[in-house]
Each structure stands twice: as structure tokens, then as C-alpha cells.
Amino acid sequence: PSVQIHYDSVENQWLTSCFKIHHVEIADSAEIKHHCTSLRKHINECYSELVYNPEGTMEILDVDEQANAYDSGVYAIANAFEFLCGGNPIYKYEQKKMRRHLIRCFNRRKFTAFPKKTDACVVDQEPEVHQANFMPL
């Protein structure tokens, strides 16, 4: 898949997009999905070579919503990880553990799955099978 993390400067919000065969999926952790015109134009430009009409094929996924105004970047990275591991970012994350997990990933220079809620239980998942190593640009 082709995965991008986008910043909406109007709403001060990060979100993730993923190109899958013939359509673009959007994972946005904001409670209210505004998607300003400039951001939609940017997403269209990112995928215009891959999809005839990116805006007409956009699917807004029902993903976990952040409980505050400042964790959209952490959620965008968690959702990008799920897309890149072939998954679908429909999980409910354990928000209180997400920042600590992200810092741990940066320190280790290796990404692992973010802690997710399973039913009423919280599962701190750190699978070694699904990981993404940093690659130099």
C-alpha cells in the first residue's frame, strides 16, 4: 500500500491516508471530520497518478477517535503502522499508553503495534512479527 500522513493546518489535525486497489482510505481520529478543501486537494494530488478520481473513491474509515485535541499525530502514526502491516486501523487504542509506546519505538529505532483495547481488557501488544525499521531518506 501507499500510506501518507497529512496535516490539516486549518483544523490543526493529523490524519492518515492509504491507497488500496482502486480507492483511497482515510483514517482520521478527530471526533468531527471536517477535511478542509486544501487538504482534500492535497490528498487528491498524492494519489492522482494511481486513481482516476481520488476524491470520488475516498472512503472515510470508522477508526478510534482521540479523546483530546493534541493526540492526532500519535493516532496518525498508529494508523499508518496498521496500514503498512497489511491491517485495517479499526482498533480501539489504549490512549494513555500510546505516547509512551511511540517514544519507546523511536528510542529502539523499531516500530511495533500500538497498545490496543480488547473487549474490556487492555492488551499491551508488542509483536515482533509486525515491525517497521527506520530507513534513511
Secondary structure as a PSIPRED ss2 file (coil, helix, strand):
# PSIPRED VFORMAT (PSIPRED V4.0)

   1 P C   1.000  0.000  0.000
   2 S E   0.000  0.000  1.000
   3 V E   0.000  0.000  1.000
   4 Q E   0.000  0.000  1.000
   5 I E   0.000  0.000  1.000
   6 H E   0.000  0.000  1.000
   7 Y E   0.000  0.000  1.000
   8 D E   0.000  0.000  1.000
   9 S C   1.000  0.000  0.000
  10 V C   1.000  0.000  0.000
  11 E C   1.000  0.000  0.000
  12 N C   1.000  0.000  0.000
  13 Q E   0.000  0.000  1.000
  14 W E   0.000  0.000  1.000
  15 L E   0.000  0.000  1.000
  16 T E   0.000  0.000  1.000
  17 S E   0.000  0.000  1.000
  18 C E   0.000  0.000  1.000
  19 F E   0.000  0.000  1.000
  20 K E   0.000  0.000  1.000
  21 I C   1.000  0.000  0.000
  22 H C   1.000  0.000  0.000
  23 H E   0.000  0.000  1.000
  24 V E   0.000  0.000  1.000
  25 E E   0.000  0.000  1.000
  26 I E   0.000  0.000  1.000
  27 A E   0.000  0.000  1.000
  28 D C   1.000  0.000  0.000
  29 S C   1.000  0.000  0.000
  30 A C   1.000  0.000  0.000
  31 E C   1.000  0.000  0.000
  32 I C   1.000  0.000  0.000
  33 K C   1.000  0.000  0.000
  34 H C   1.000  0.000  0.000
  35 H C   1.000  0.000  0.000
  36 C C   1.000  0.000  0.000
  37 T H   0.000  1.000  0.000
  38 S H   0.000  1.000  0.000
  39 L H   0.000  1.000  0.000
  40 R H   0.000  1.000  0.000
  41 K H   0.000  1.000  0.000
  42 H H   0.000  1.000  0.000
  43 I H   0.000  1.000  0.000
  44 N H   0.000  1.000  0.000
  45 E H   0.000  1.000  0.000
  46 C H   0.000  1.000  0.000
  47 Y H   0.000  1.000  0.000
  48 S C   1.000  0.000  0.000
  49 E C   1.000  0.000  0.000
  50 L C   1.000  0.000  0.000
  51 V C   1.000  0.000  0.000
  52 Y C   1.000  0.000  0.000
  53 N C   1.000  0.000  0.000
  54 P C   1.000  0.000  0.000
  55 E H   0.000  1.000  0.000
  56 G H   0.000  1.000  0.000
  57 T H   0.000  1.000  0.000
  58 M E   0.000  0.000  1.000
  59 E E   0.000  0.000  1.000
  60 I E   0.000  0.000  1.000
  61 L C   1.000  0.000  0.000
  62 D C   1.000  0.000  0.000
  63 V C   1.000  0.000  0.000
  64 D C   1.000  0.000  0.000
  65 E C   1.000  0.000  0.000
  66 Q C   1.000  0.000  0.000
  67 A C   1.000  0.000  0.000
  68 N C   1.000  0.000  0.000
  69 A C   1.000  0.000  0.000
  70 Y C   1.000  0.000  0.000
  71 D C   1.000  0.000  0.000
  72 S H   0.000  1.000  0.000
  73 G H   0.000  1.000  0.000
  74 V H   0.000  1.000  0.000
  75 Y H   0.000  1.000  0.000
  76 A H   0.000  1.000  0.000
  77 I H   0.000  1.000  0.000
  78 A H   0.000  1.000  0.000
  79 N H   0.000  1.000  0.000
  80 A H   0.000  1.000  0.000
  81 F H   0.000  1.000  0.000
  82 E H   0.000  1.000  0.000
  83 F H   0.000  1.000  0.000
  84 L H   0.000  1.000  0.000
  85 C C   1.000  0.000  0.000
  86 G C   1.000  0.000  0.000
  87 G C   1.000  0.000  0.000
  88 N C   1.000  0.000  0.000
  89 P C   1.000  0.000  0.000
  90 I C   1.000  0.000  0.000
  91 Y C   1.000  0.000  0.000
  92 K C   1.000  0.000  0.000
  93 Y E   0.000  0.000  1.000
  94 E C   1.000  0.000  0.000
  95 Q H   0.000  1.000  0.000
  96 K H   0.000  1.000  0.000
  97 K H   0.000  1.000  0.000
  98 M H   0.000  1.000  0.000
  99 R H   0.000  1.000  0.000
 100 R H   0.000  1.000  0.000
 101 H H   0.000  1.000  0.000
 102 L H   0.000  1.000  0.000
 103 I H   0.000  1.000  0.000
 104 R H   0.000  1.000  0.000
 105 C H   0.000  1.000  0.000
 106 F H   0.000  1.000  0.000
 107 N H   0.000  1.000  0.000
 108 R H   0.000  1.000  0.000
 109 R C   1.000  0.000  0.000
 110 K E   0.000  0.000  1.000
 111 F E   0.000  0.000  1.000
 112 T C   1.000  0.000  0.000
 113 A C   1.000  0.000  0.000
 114 F C   1.000  0.000  0.000
 115 P C   1.000  0.000  0.000
 116 K E   0.000  0.000  1.000
 117 K E   0.000  0.000  1.000
 118 T E   0.000  0.000  1.000
 119 D C   1.000  0.000  0.000
 120 A C   1.000  0.000  0.000
 121 C E   0.000  0.000  1.000
 122 V E   0.000  0.000  1.000
 123 V E   0.000  0.000  1.000
 124 D C   1.000  0.000  0.000
 125 Q C   1.000  0.000  0.000
 126 E C   1.000  0.000  0.000
 127 P C   1.000  0.000  0.000
 128 E C   1.000  0.000  0.000
 129 V C   1.000  0.000  0.000
 130 H C   1.000  0.000  0.000
 131 Q C   1.000  0.000  0.000
 132 A E   0.000  0.000  1.000
 133 N E   0.000  0.000  1.000
 134 F C   1.000  0.000  0.000
 135 M C   1.000  0.000  0.000
 136 P C   1.000  0.000  0.000
 137 L C   1.000  0.000  0.000
